[in-house]
Amino acid sequence: MLFSSLLRSTTSLISRGTSSSWNTTSIMFTSLRLVPSPTLLTNITERGLAGKALLRTNKSAAKRFRVKGNDRIKRNKAGRSHNTGHKGRKRINNLAASAPINGKKIEDRMRRLIRA
């Protein structure tokens, strides 16, 4: 909605311009900012519709941890991506399986990070 109103205002500015040269049009486009102000972005991301403060999801944690069907959090094991030539096949296969997060406090911290 914000973008469409900015687009309409840019087209009206261009149509009302005195000169139809390419340079005037490019100056008008470069002087307009099509992104909202930083204060507007922070208000949108940090505050919900009712004005309640919201936390952002930690994207690095969201990529590493998932919530399982039994509402536990699972993680992947380290040590399988490279340097596996000297490791045995059983060891590599065991590293492929996911592992749960053990410890209530650690699980609560991870749950807060991934907003689950």
C-alpha positions in Angstrom: 0.0 0.0 0.0 2.8 2.4 0.8 4.7 1.4 -2.3 1.7 2.0 -4.6 1.1 5.5 -3.1 4.8 6.4 -3.7 4.6 5.1 -7.2 1.5 7.2 -7.9 3.2 10.3 -6.5 6.3 9.7 -8.7 4.2 9.4 -11.8 2.3 12.6 -11.0 5.6 14.4 -10.4 7.0 13.3 -13.7 3.8 14.1 -15.6 3.8 17.7 -14.1 7.4 18.3 -14.9 8.1 21.3 -17.2 10.7 19.6 -19.3 10.3 16.2 -20.9 14.0 15.6 -21.2 15.6 12.4 -19.9 17.9 14.2 -17.4 15.0 15.9 -15.6 13.2 12.5 -15.2 16.3 10.7 -14.0 17.0 13.5 -11.4 13.4 13.2 -10.1 13.8 9.4 -9.8 17.1 9.6 -8.0 15.9 12.2 -5.5 12.9 10.1 -4.5 13.4 7.4 -1.9 11.2 4.3 -2.5 12.0 2.8 0.9 10.3 3.8 4.1 12.2 5.7 6.7 14.3 3.8 9.3 12.0 5.0 12.1 9.0 3.5 10.3 10.8 0.2 9.8 11.7 -0.1 13.5 8.2 0.7 14.5 6.8 -2.0 12.3 9.3 -4.7 13.4 9.4 -3.9 17.1 5.8 -3.2 17.7 2.7 -5.2 16.9 -0.7 -3.9 15.9 -1.8 -3.5 19.5 1.4 -1.7 20.4 2.8 -4.7 22.3 6.6 -5.1 22.0 7.6 -8.0 19.8 10.9 -9.8 19.5 12.5 -10.6 16.2 13.4 -14.2 15.4 17.1 -15.0 15.5 17.6 -16.2 11.9 20.9 -18.0 12.6 19.2 -20.0 15.4 16.1 -20.6 13.3 18.3 -22.3 10.6 20.0 -24.6 13.1 17.2 -25.7 15.3 13.7 -27.1 14.5 10.7 -28.0 16.7 9.8 -31.7 16.5 6.3 -33.1 16.6 6.5 -33.9 20.3 7.4 -30.2 21.0 11.0 -30.9 21.6 13.8 -29.0 19.8 16.2 -30.9 17.6 19.6 -30.0 16.3 22.0 -31.4 13.8 25.3 -33.0 14.9 28.6 -31.4 14.0 31.5 -33.1 12.2 29.8 -34.5 9.0 30.3 -31.8 6.4 34.0 -32.3 5.6 37.1 -34.2 6.6 35.2 -37.5 6.8 37.8 -39.6 4.9 39.3 -41.0 8.1 36.0 -41.6 9.9 34.3 -44.9 9.7 31.0 -45.4 7.9 29.1 -46.1 11.1 30.4 -42.9 12.7 29.4 -40.8 9.7 25.9 -42.4 9.7 25.5 -41.7 13.4 26.5 -38.0 12.8 23.7 -37.8 10.2 21.0 -38.4 12.8 19.5 -35.4 14.6 19.9 -35.0 18.3 17.5 -33.4 20.9 18.4 -30.4 23.0 19.0 -31.7 26.5 18.5 -29.4 29.4 15.4 -27.4 30.2 17.1 -24.0 30.5 19.0 -24.4 27.2 15.8 -25.5 25.5 13.9 -22.5 26.8 16.6 -20.2 25.6 16.5 -21.8 22.1 12.7 -21.5 22.1 13.0 -17.8 22.8 15.5 -17.4 20.0 13.4 -19.2 17.3 10.1 -17.8 18.7 8.5 -21.2 19.0 
